[in-house]
Amino acid sequence: MKEAIPHQKFWLSDLAVIAYVSLANFAWHLIAIRGYGYFRDELYYLVCSDHLAFGYVDHPPLSILLLKVIRFLFGDSLVAIRILPALGGALFVFMAGLMARELGGKKFAVLLASAAAFAPVGNFFLFHIYSMNFLDLLFWLAGLFIVLRIIKTDNPKYWLLFGLTAGLGLQNKVSVLFLGFGLTAGLLLTSKRRHLASPYLWLGGALAAVLFLPYILWNLSHGWPTLEWMRNVQVLKNIQNTPLGFLRDQILYNNPLTLAVWLPGLWYFFFHKEGKNFRLFGWMYLSLFLLFFLQRGKDYYLAGAYPILFAGGALQFEKWLRAKAGRWLRPALSAIVLASGFIFSPLVLPLLPVEKTIAIYRSLGMQYNQERTAPGVLPQPMADMFGWEEMAAKVAEAYESLTPEERSDCLIYVRNYGQAAAIDFFGKKYHLPMAACGHNNYWLWGPPEWSGKAAIIFGTTNDLQRSLADLSPYFQEVRHIATTACDYAMPYENNRPIFVCRGAKFSLRDIWTKEKHFI
C-alpha cells in the first residue's frame, strides 16, 4: 500500500486527480439530469417497484428494490431517480483511476485512465437514466478490482468477496455471468489457473450461486419466463448486427479517441514485463470480445470490461512518455481524451434543445437504433424520453368521454409496457384505472376484473384502418376517439389510434394466455 498523503498535499495527490475527473463527470450529468423527460424503461421500473417480487420477466429484482427505497426516501421525480446513476458515473471514472493506481501508476497514469473512463459516449446515457445497466457496470468494476487485488496480493481469500459481489450483481442483471466467463477464460489461459485449486474460489462461487438462487427459483415457479424473453429478444427484437458492425460499434461506443488508450492496454497486459502478471485481464477481454463478436451483441455488452484496459493503457503510456519530451505530451493527451467526452456527450445526453440535437444527427447522417424498428428524427434512446405524459392525457380525454357507469368498470388496454407504464404513472392525476397489457411483466400481473361493457384500447399499429379491422370483430361498437401525437417519439408511438370500445364479445380472462408477449 502507498504511504499516507499529508492532508495539506491531498489536493495535489493522485487520488485527488481521480476525484477531480469524477466530480466533473458528476457535474456534467447534473446539468442534463432533467431533460428531456422520463425514459420508457424508467416508467416501467417505477411501476415494477409497486409490485415487488423475487423476479421479473426481463430483469432480476435488485435494481427494483433499490428504486423502491429511493422512491420512499426522495420521491419519484427525475432528479430523485437519476441522482444515483449520476453518482454511479462518477464512481465508474473513479474506479478506473483507482485501478491504474493499484497497478502501480503514478499521477499521469491515474489521470489518463480517469479521462478515458470519462470519455465513452455510450456510457453517458447508461449513467443518465435509472436502470439495471448502470449498476451492472459498477458490479463489473467491483469484480475486476477484487480480482486485481487477488493477483497483486496473491491472497485467495478475496475470492469470497468476489463471490459476494458476483451474487449481488446477478440479482441485478444476469450479464455478470459473462464477466465470470471472461475471468474463467483468463484463469485457464494463464499461470493464475492455480487459483482454480483454491477452496476460497469455489466457496466464492457457491456464495454467488446461493445469492442468485431466489431468481432461479422464481423463474422455475413461473415457467422460465426470462429464458423465453431472452430468446425472443435475440430472434425478434434486436438488430442482427454483423461481426464487423460489432467491432465498429465498440470503437464508436467508447469514443474513437479512447482506442488510443485501451488498445495499448491490451499490449501492456500481454507484452510488458510488469503487465504480464495481469495477463488474465487481456485474455478476459479477448474471450468476451470473441463471444459477443460471434453473437453479434449490442454495443454496450462489453462496456464493463474497458476500465481495466484504460488502466493498463495509461500505465503503458506512462512507460512510453518517460523522456523529457513526454512531459508535454502527457497533459496534452489527457486533456484531448477528456475534452472529447465533453464534445461528444450531447449525442446521447439531453444537453441541447431538442431541435438542435435533431439538426446535429441530420448533419452527421447518423441513425442510431439497435432494435428492429423504423428510426425517427431522434435516436431511440432520446426518442423514448418523449410523448409519455401527452399519451396519458389523450387517454384521460377518452376516459372523460365515458359515462360514470362506464368509467367505474373501464378497461384500458395498451400494446407495450412503455404505454402501460406511462398511463399508470402519469394517469394518477387523471384518476385513470391501471392499464392492462400482455407485454413482459404486465402479462404476469394478469388481467383486471372487467365486465366487458367499455374499454379504451390502443390500436395494434399506427395504421387506423388496420387497427379498426383488428378490433371490430371483438366488440359491438368500436369508435376512434383520439390519436397520440409527438413527432419526437419513436414512429410506432406517434399517430397511434385510441379507440373506445363497447360490448365485448369475449372474456378477457379466457383470451389472456394468447396476449402474452415476452420481448
N, C-alpha and C positions, 0 to 999 in steps of 0.2 A: 504493500500500500504506500501511496505517496505521502510525504510529510505534510503535517497540518500547515495551512497557509495563515500567516498573521492576518488578523482582522482588518487592519488598515490597508493591506495589499490585496484583499479579496477581489476588489473591483477590477483588478488587472490580471486576475488568475485565469487559468484555463477553464475552470468551472464557471466563472463569470462570463467568459466569452460565449460559452454554450448558452447560458441563461439569457444573454442579450438577444441572440438569434431566436431563441424560443419565445421570448416576450414579443419580438417583432411579429412572429407568426401569430401569436395570440391576438395582438392588437389588430392585425390585418383581418382576422376572422371576426372580431368585434365590429369592425366597420361594416361588414357585409351581413351581419347576423340576422337582420330583419327583412332582407329582400330575398326574393320577390314575394314570397308567401310560403305557406306550408307545402311541403313536398308530398306527393301522393303517398309514399310509404310512411312518412311521419304520421299522417292522419290514420292510416291503418294500424300503426303501432300504438297510437293513443287509444284506439278502440280496443285493441288486444289487451291493453293494460287494465281495461274494465272487465276483462274475462281471464283472470289469472289462472294458469294451468301449468302442468308439468311439460307441456309442449304445444306446438302449433304446427300446422301443415308445412309451413315454409320457413320455420326457424325454431331453434330451441328457446327456452324461456328466460335466460338470464337478462338479456337486454330489456325485456318487457318488465320484469320485476324491478329492475333499476329505474326504468321510466316511471313506474308506479310510485316509487319513493320520491322521485323528482317532482312529480305532479302533486304529491301530498305536501311536500315542503315548500315548493315555489310556484305551483300552478302550472298551466299548460300553454303559456304564451310562447311565442317564437324564441324570445330571449331565454326563458326558463329552460326549454328543452334543448336549446342549441349551445348553451354555455359549456356543457360538459364535452361535446365534440370539439369545441374550440380549444378547451384546455387539453384535450387529447392530442390535437395537432401540435401544440407546444411541447407536450411530453414526447411525442414522436421525434421531434427535432432534438430535444434534449438527450434522448436515449441514443440517437445516432452519434452525437458528440461524445457521450459517455463511453460508447463502445470504442471510439478512436482513442480515447484516453486510457481505457482499460488495455488496449493493445499496445500501449506504450507511446502513443502520440503526444507531441508537445502542443503548444498553443496554436500553431498554424494548422496542424492536423485536425484538432478538435473544431477549429473554425471552419475549415473546408468541409468536414463531414457534416457539421450542422447546417452549413449553407446548402449542401447538396440535398439534405433531408428536407429543407425548407422548399426547395425548388420544384419537385414533381407536380406537374399540372393537375393530374387526376386526383391527387391526394387532397387538393384544396376543396374539392366537392365532397369527398368522403368525410372530411372533418368539418364540413359546413352543416350537414343535416344530421338529425338523430337517426341512427340505425345500428344494427349489429356490426356493420362493416368497420366503423372507426374503432370499436372495441376489439374487433378481430385483429387489426393491425397492431394494437397495443399488446395483445396477448402473444402475437408472434415475436414482437420485440423483446418482451419479458422472457420468453422461452429462449431466444437466441442469446440474450445477455447471460442467462443462467448457464447455458452450455459454454459460453465464452469463459465464464468463471470456473467451470469444471475443468476445462482444458488448461487454463492458466494456473490453477491451484492444484490440479490433479486430486481433487477431493470428490470422491464419488457420492458423498452424502448429499450433494447438491441435486442429485437425480430425484430425490424425494420432493424438493421444492419444484423441480421441473414438472413432476407428475401432478402436483397440486395446481400449478399454473395451466398445464395442458387440460386437466379435467375441467377446470372452470372455463377455460377457453372453448372447450367442446360444448359446454352448456350455453355458450353464446353463439357459436357457429361451427358447423362440423368441418369447415375447411382447415381447422387445426390438425386434422388427420393428414393433410398434405404436408404440413410442417414436420409431422412425425415421419412421414415417408422420406422426405428430403434428408432429415438428420440421420435416419437409419441407413440410407444410401451412403452418406458421408462417413458414418462409423465403419461400415463394411469395406469401404474403399480406401481407408487409411489405417494407420497404426492404432488409432483410437478405438479400433474394434475390440481391444482388450476390455473396454468398459462393458461389453456385452456379457462378460463373465461376472460383473459386479451384481451382488444381490440388491444393492440400492437402486440400480437401474430398473430391475424387474419389479421391485416394490413400488417405485415411482409410477411405472406403467400400470400396475394393479390399482394404485390410488386414482390415477386418471380414469381407468375403466369404471371404478366404483362411482366416481362423481358423475360420469356420463350415463350410468345405468338408468336413472329415472327417465331420461328422454327416450332411451331404447325401450323401456317398458311401456311408456306412453304410446310409442309408435306401435308396439306389439298389440296393445289393447285396442287400438283404433284401426287395425288393418294395414299398417305400414304406409300411412299417407305421405310421409316425407319422401320415401323412395319413389312413389308414384309421381309426386310433384317434380322431383329431380329428373326423372326420365322424360316427362312431358316438356319441361323447360329446355332440355338439351335437344329434343327432337322437333318440338313445335314452336318454341318461342325465340331462343337465341339465334342470332345470325350464324350461318355456317362459315366462319372465318377460315381463311387459308393459313397454312403454316407460315408463309412469308408475311401474311397480314398480321399474324400474332407478333412476329418479330418487329414489324413496323410499329405496331401499337405499343410495344414495350418502350420503344425509343420515344414515341410521342407522349405517352402517358407520363413518363418520368422526366420529360423535358429533354430535348436533344442535347442540351449543353451538359447535363449530368452524365451523359455517356462517357465524357472525358474523365469522370471520377469513378464510376462503378466498373468500367472495363479495366482500368488499371488495378481496381480492387481484386478482380479475378486473377490478374497477373501476380499481384502480391501474394495471394494465398497459394498459388501453385508454384511460383518460381523464386520468390525472395527467400533468403535463408532464414529470416525471422518469421516470415509469414507462413512458411511451410508447416510450422507447428499447428497452424489453424486451418490446414488444407481442407478439413472436414467441411468448412463453410463454402469453399469453392465447389466441391462435389455436390453439396446440398443444392446450391443454386442451379448447377448444370442439370441435375436429375429432375428438378422441378420444372425447369425451362423445357426440357425434352418432353416431360409428361404433358404439360399444357400445350406445347407446340403440336404434339400429335393429337391431342384432344380438341385443338382449335379453341382454346379457352378465351375468356374475356380478358381485357387488358389489365384489370386490377387484381387478377388472381395472384400475381407474383409480387404485389406491392410490398408485402411484409418482409420479403427477402432482401430488398435493396439496401436498407440501412447498414447492414454488416458489410456489404460491398462498398458503400460510401466510406465507411470507416477504414477498410483496407486500402481503398484508393487514396484516401487522404494521407495515410502513412507512406504509401509508395511515392506520392508527390513530395512528401517531406524528405524522403531519401534523395529524390532526384534534384531537388532545389536547395541542396545544402550550400552550393557555391555562393559567392558574394552577389553575383547577378540575380540569383534566385530570390534574394531579399525583396526585390522589386516585383518579381513575378508572383510571389506568394499572396500579398494583399490584392493584387490585380485579379488573380484567378478566383479568389474567394468572393470578391466584390462582383465580378461578372456573373458567377453562378447564382449568387444571392439576388442580384438585380433581375436576372432572367425570371426568377419566381414571381417577383412583383409585376413584371411586364406581362407575363403570360396568364397570370391568375384571373383577369377579367373574362377569359374564355370559359371559365367554369364557375366563377364566383359572381353573384349578383352585385357587382360594384358600380356598374354603369346604368344609366337609364335604358330601359328595355329596347327602345328603338335604336340606340347606339350599339347595343350588343348585336342586334339583328344585322345592322349595317356592317359590323366587323366580320360576322360569319359570311355574309354575302360577298364581301370584298375578298375574303380568303377562299371562297368556293368550297367551304367545308360543310359537310353534313354528318354529324356525329350521332349514330344510332346503332346500338348493339342488339336490337331486337327486330323481329320481322314485321315492322310497321312502317307505314309511309312517313317520311320525315316532314316536319313542319318548318316554320320560319325560325324556330329556335331548336337547338339540340335537345334531345329528350330530357336529360336531367333538369334543364331550365324550364322547358315547356311544362313539365309536370309540377311546377310551382304556380301555375296559373289556372284560373277558372273554377276553382272548387267552391268558394263561397257563393259565387254567382249561380252555380249549378244548384246549390241548396235553395237559393232564393227562388229560382224558377219552379222547383218542386213545391215550395211553400205557396206560390201563387196557384198552382194546380190544386193543392190541398184546400186552400181557402175557397175554391170554386165548388167544393162538395157541400152537401147538406150536413147539418150537425150529426144526423144519424149515420151518414156515410163516413164522416171523419172519425167517429167513435170506433169504427172497425175497418179502417182503411189499410190495405197492404201497399207498401212502397217497395217495388221490386226493380233492382238495377242489375247491370251486367258485369261489373268487376268491383274489386274491393276498394279501388280509389273512389268510385262513385258512391258506394255504400258508406265508406268512412267519412266522406265529405258531408253526406246527409246526416249521419249520426253525430258528427262533431259540430258542424255549423247549424244544423237543424234544431238544436236545443232552444235557440232564441225564438224560433218559429213554432215551438211545441210540436214538432213533427214526430211521428212514431219512428221507431228504429227501422232501418232498412233491412230488407231480406235480399239474399244474394247467394248464388251457388259457387262463388269463387273462393277457393282456398279455405281459410278457417271460417269464413261466413257460412259455408256449407255445413261444417261440423256444428256450428251453433244452432242449426236447424231452422225450420220454418216456424213463423209465429202462428198462433191460433187466428183463423180468419174464416169468416162466414162465406166469402165469395161475392159479397154484394158490390164492393167498389175497390178499385186498385189504381194506383199511379205506377205506370210501368215505362221503363226506358226502352227505346227501340233496340233491336239487335245490332243495328249499324246506324250510320247517319243517312242511310237511304230511306226516305219517308215511305215510299210505296212498298218496298221490301219488308220494312218493319210492320206496316199495317197489314200486309198479307200474312205475316207470321202470327200476329195476334188474333186476327178476326175469327178464325175457327174456334177459339177457346172462350170467347165472350159473346154475349148477346149484343153488346154495344161497345164500340171502340172509337174514341174521339181524340184526334190530335189536338192538344191544348197548348203546348209550348215547345220551344226548341232551345237547346243550350247554345250559348254564343260567347266565344272567347277565341279570337284569332291567334293568340299567343300559345294556346294549349295545343296538345298533340291533335292532329287532324281527326282521329277517330273519336275524340271527345268533343270536338266542335260540331255544331249543327246536328247534334243528336236529338231526335224527336222524343217528346214525352207525351204519353197517352193517358187519358182517364178511361178506364175500362169498367164496365158494369155487367153483372150477371154471369159469373164464372160458370163454365160447363164442366168443371173438373174440381178435384180436391187437391189442394197444394201438397198435402202430405203424401198423397198417392203418387205424385209425379216427382217428388223431391229427389229420389235416387237418380233420376235422369238429369237433374240440374247440376250435378257435381261437376266442377271444373277446376281441377288442380293444375295450375300452370303459373 
